Amino acid sequence: MQTKLGSIAEAWANIAVGFAINFSANWLILPLFGFHTLTLRNNFLIGMLYTVISLVRSYILRRWFNGLKFGNSEKH
């Protein structure tokens, strides 16, 4: 069982790593599709938008799976 502090640390690490990957991928891939004027600022803003979307998606899925009691070993 993970502690609350451990869960928070994991969540922030996941967000930071995901943002770094997204930022790098945007910088490398978007110019291949015609986005040649991508500035660092715009790349950062795009990355932030996708990070927020990912955070909301992850939260909703986690709450949904918790509601299903899927894989929980506790018996009620």
Protein Blocks (a to p, Z undefined) as FASTA:
>chain_A
ZZfklmmmmmmmmmmmmmmmmmmmmmmmmmmnopambcfklmmmmmmmmmmmmmmmmmmm
mmmmmmnogoiabdZZ
